[in-house]
Every structure is written in C-alpha cells, then in structure tokens.
C-alpha cells in the first residue's frame, strides 16, 4: 500500500487528505469509516479493501459513489446532533490551549517591549513579589495590576519553581528572544535577496566585558526605492588581521546564501587592516569581487580631520584640555557643582558638558556650553577661589582655572572653536544619515572647506567678539 492512497488530487490540482479512510493493521486492509458505520455494502465497509494495484482507481470510484456520499452526510448530521463521543475532552483541551495562548500573548508583548528598547530582563532573583526580580517580572507584575487573568495566573503558578509549567521563567523569554532574532534575520535576508545588490559596513567594538566584537551592517535599496541600513549581528573574537576579518565576512555572507558576488559597496574606518590598499580587508574583498567599491566612512574621516587639526595646534590642544579640566573640577564635588548650578539658574543656561575621545559632537556641546555660560563659570570659579572654608588645593586649582579662562586668548579660542565645531557637528550628523549618497557627501565636504577657509580672513571679527566676551583688550 502506498501513502498516496490517503491523498486525493482535485481537478484544479489541490491536494486534500482522505480523512474517511482507516487502515486496519490486523487485516492489512483499509476501510471507509462512514460506510462502515452506516451500512455500506462494498468491500470498503465489509471485509476491507486491499487491491493495491487498482487502489487509486477504485478509491476514486468509491468516494464519488452516491452511497458513500450519503454515508458521509449521515456521519455529519449525527455529529452535529449528538456531538463527538469525546466532546468534553475536546472542550477541555481547547480551553487549556486558549489559556496558555493568553499567557504567552502577554509574555511575548513584554519580551518585545523590553528587547526593542535594549533593556535588561533578569534581576538579582527570579521570584515574583521581590523588588530585585528584574524588568521582565516587574513588567508582568505591573500588567497584572490591571489584568485579572494574569494576576490569577501569577498567583497560581508564579513561584512554584522548577518542574512546573508557568511560561514565566527566564528560559521562556530567552527562547522567545532567540525566535524573534531568527525571524528578524530571516526577514532581513529576504529583503536583501529581493534587492539583490547590497553594501556592507563593518567595525570592531569591545562589549561591556571587554570582548572584541565585529559588528555587521547591510545597506540596500528596498522595492519602494527607500534606502535602509540593517544591523545583522555581532561576530565575537574574529581577530584583527585583515585575513581573519575577510574570512569572517565571507562566512557571514555564505551562511544565509547571500554571496559576495552581489556586494556592490564596502565601507570601513581608516585603520590599515580595514582600508589598506594592498592587504586590507577592502583589498581582499575586491580580489574576489572587483565590483565591491570601497568608500571610507565619511563621518569617521571627518572626525580624524578634526582630531589632526587640534593636535597640530598647541593652543587648540590646551583649550580642549582646559575644557575637560573645568568639567572635572566641578563634577568632582557635589558642593562645587551646586555652586555652578546656582549661577546657571540665574540665566537658565545649559550645564557643563564633558569631552569624548571618539565623538566630536561632545566637543561641540562642551564648547557651546562654555560660550553660553562664560560669565557664570568665571563667577563660580571666582567664588570658590576666594572661599576661605575650602581646602587650599581646591582654591589653588580654582584659581588656576580662573586665570586660564579669564583671558583674551581663551575667549578667542572659545569663540572660534565654538563656531567651527558647531558646523563640524551638523555636517557629521548629515554624513551619518541613512539616505545620504556620495554626491551629497562631496557637497558637504566642499561646503565645510569653504567655511573654514572663509574663517581665516575673519580674525578681526573674532578678536572683537572675544574682547566683548572677556572684557580684556590685551593679550
């Protein structure tokens, strides 16, 4: 007997199961259940059918016969009138299924909300009612305050421990996170395959445990013409050598079946192992696919330009060191910070900002804050340096910062760099937008170059602004 006997192919090609057929292991034959129950006279209802050579032909003749159709209708009518013999069991199973579906619906909603915002799930313990049970259980407890169904479920199954089913443990939400991640990746791969051509952007970043990870980003155009960038995932410990990085890239592209041949662009930072002309990652990829054009990260390149511009000028370096020292001085003590805030409240200005080694937007924010709070910061330093209750080292430090800040030279640097960094920051943000193209990048660079060149002939203007700011006319 072939398994195909239990499947019927309709005229339109649709395949449906022949649920009326039942196989008897003791007799080695098949029976028609409706005909067997309601007085059928053929072999399908009496001794069983086992003529396998003519099986498909005779089964079709039987299922199209008038007597078979009548027996099927009798079965259906009897079922609707008297229900199934296991009706109560069926109802119990369906009720149980619906109950756990309702539980999982609430669990999935919490998992999606927390994971989409990058929030942690677990806390110090895994017990309901504890203030240290983490965001996942806290969210369920919050929903339960307004959801009697979930409240009853938590009360009944919440802290039963291992061996009992509750769908509230960390194992459950870890499985859901894994399932959701797989679905997101599958959807992303599907979109990339539909787009066919794509670009890649890769960078290595250490995580919170100081383990180096390789972040992988795809850039492609959807069917509606919209540009998108999608983060695929992290590759731990792939190595820093260009050969190791290339192997990791090829492995990532081959696993979902994307292939390197459809890659039309690659963008990395300016490190030699990534952008090296002969043995860098971009060169190794271009050996395999010459059409994968390499474009250095424009925002990263701009940051390097700003960093080199500062490093080549000792006065600029000293100015940014002063900026950082002022922030460190006030933030190192709650009392000093309070004095600063009291001065800032009078003008409702923004607070001091600290610098960052990697983000030049932080330097822009710090320069803007200094320019807006120039008088207030000087007044706060003056108050601390003259405060007899402070330690001598604190007063001395405040006096040193006061003398450096309250000068015409610093006022010129603050005014000049405030304008430059504000323009740099706006340009950098535009360079990082998803929709940007190479033509726009070139235009932004040219505009920034013209702006900086124009500043070279505006020293008298900045000197006058600095004199008004500082109140000093001599260097």
Secondary structure, DSSP 8 states (H G I E B T S, - for coil): --GGGGEEE-TTS-EEE-TTEEEETTTTEEEEHHHHHTT--STTTTT-B--GGGHHHHHHHHHTSHHHHHHHHHHHHHHHHH--TTHHHHHHHHHHHHHHHHHHHHHHHHHHHHHHTT-----S---TT-TTSHHHHHHHHHHHTT-HHHHHHHHHHTT--TTS--S-SHHHHHHHHHHHHHHHHHHHHHHHHHH--EEEEEEEEE-TTS-EEEEEEEEEE-TTS-EEEEEEEEEET--SSHHHHHHHHHHHHHHTT--GGGEEEEE--S-HHHH-TTTSHHHHHHHH-TT-EE---HHHHHHHHHHHHHHT-HHHHHHHHHHHHHHHHHHT-HHHHHHHHHHHHTTT--------SS-HHHHHHHHHHHHHTHHHHHHHHHHHHT-TTS-HHHHHHHHHHHHHHSSHHHHHHHHHHHHHHHHHHHHHHHHT-TT--HHHHHHHHHHHHHHHHHHTT-HHHHHHHHHHHH-----
